[in-house]
Amino acid sequence: FRRVLFRSDAGTNVTIWVGLTDSVSTYPDGAAANALKFAGVRVAATGGSANWKAVARDGTSESSQDLGVSGGSTWRTVGIQRTATGIQGFVGDHPVGAEVTTNIPALGACYLVIGAYETSAAARVVSADFVRVTGEERRYDP
């Protein structure tokens, strides 16, 4: 997927993720304790605010790149794009940071997931405006 428009009512004590995974019942926690295959974006704020990251996880081994934008109440358009050697994080239509090239999962059949997990007793509201999934665009000229 290339972009998702997201915001939360609070940037603390919440984990939000969007991406491709082999499991709909296990979430890509920030501590990398949950074993799953995942490629996407995640913000994992435990006790304080945190930034969105492009994440690649293969089992419990994870690599990520900070996208430099917080996961708070401001609308954010973030995403990833597959490259020849890994995944590239995006903010809006602009690539951000280095490519993630390690722990890229071999995803066969997978699910597009959007999820949120609160890490405190306080309820959190997470709003998603859209998810845009695109492949390589080609023009056909007969």
C-alpha positions in Angstrom: 0.0 0.0 0.0 1.2 3.5 -0.6 -0.8 5.8 1.7 -3.1 5.9 4.7 -4.6 9.0 6.3 -4.7 8.6 10.1 -5.0 10.4 13.3 -5.7 9.6 17.0 -7.3 11.6 19.7 -4.1 11.2 21.8 -0.5 10.4 20.8 0.2 8.5 24.0 -0.4 5.0 25.3 -1.6 3.6 21.9 -0.2 1.4 19.2 -1.7 1.9 15.7 -0.6 -0.2 12.7 -1.5 -0.5 9.0 0.1 -2.9 6.6 0.3 -6.4 5.2 0.6 -9.3 7.5 0.1 -13.1 7.8 -2.1 -12.8 10.9 -5.2 -10.9 11.7 -5.2 -11.8 15.4 -1.6 -10.8 16.3 -0.5 -7.2 16.3 3.0 -5.8 15.5 3.9 -4.6 19.0 6.8 -2.1 19.5 8.8 -4.6 21.6 8.8 -7.1 18.8 7.7 -9.9 21.2 4.7 -11.0 19.0 5.9 -13.3 16.2 4.3 -12.4 12.8 5.2 -11.3 9.3 4.4 -7.7 8.8 5.3 -4.9 6.3 3.7 -1.5 6.9 3.6 1.5 9.2 3.2 1.7 13.0 3.2 4.1 15.8 3.8 2.6 19.2 3.5 5.1 22.0 3.9 3.7 25.5 3.6 6.4 28.1 4.7 9.2 25.8 4.2 10.3 22.2 6.0 8.5 19.4 6.6 8.9 15.6 5.2 6.8 12.8 7.7 4.3 11.5 8.0 2.1 8.3 8.3 -1.4 9.7 9.4 -4.8 8.4 9.1 -7.8 10.7 9.9 -11.4 10.1 8.9 -13.4 13.2 10.3 -11.5 16.1 13.1 -9.8 14.2 12.2 -6.3 13.2 13.8 -3.3 11.3 12.2 0.1 11.1 12.8 3.7 9.8 11.4 6.7 11.7 9.2 8.8 9.4 9.6 11.9 11.5 5.9 12.6 12.1 4.1 12.1 15.4 1.1 9.8 15.9 -1.1 12.4 17.6 -4.2 14.2 16.7 -2.9 15.8 13.5 -4.0 14.0 10.3 -1.0 12.2 8.8 -0.6 10.6 5.4 2.0 7.8 5.8 2.8 4.6 3.9 5.3 2.3 2.4 6.3 1.2 -1.1 8.1 -2.0 -2.1 11.5 -1.4 -3.7 13.9 -3.8 -5.4 15.7 -4.4 -2.0 13.1 -3.6 0.7 10.5 -1.1 1.6 10.6 2.7 1.5 8.6 4.8 4.0 6.5 7.8 2.8 5.0 10.9 4.3 2.5 12.3 1.8 3.9 11.5 -1.6 7.6 12.0 -0.5 10.0 9.2 0.5 11.4 9.7 4.0 14.6 8.3 5.5 16.6 5.3 4.4 15.1 2.2 2.9 14.4 -0.7 5.2 16.3 -3.6 3.7 16.5 -6.2 6.5 13.8 -8.5 8.0 11.6 -8.2 4.9 9.0 -10.9 5.3 8.2 -13.4 2.5 4.5 -12.8 2.5 2.5 -15.3 0.4 -1.2 -15.0 1.1 -1.6 -12.0 3.4 -4.1 -9.6 4.8 -4.3 -5.8 4.7 -4.9 -4.8 8.3 -5.7 -1.6 10.2 -5.5 -1.9 14.0 -5.2 -0.1 17.3 -4.3 -1.3 20.7 -4.5 0.9 23.8 -1.8 0.5 26.3 -3.6 2.3 29.2 -7.0 2.2 30.8 -8.0 5.4 29.0 -10.0 4.8 25.8 -8.5 6.1 22.5 -10.3 7.1 19.3 -8.4 6.3 16.1 -9.7 7.8 12.8 -8.8 6.5 9.3 -9.9 8.5 6.3 -8.6 6.3 3.5 -6.2 3.5 2.6 -4.8 3.6 -0.9 -3.4 0.3 -2.2 -1.5 0.5 -5.5 0.7 -1.7 -7.5 3.1 -0.8 -10.2 1.3 1.4 -12.7 1.8 0.5 -16.4 0.4 2.0 -19.5 -0.7 -0.3 -22.3 0.0 0.9 -25.9 -1.2 -1.5 -28.5 
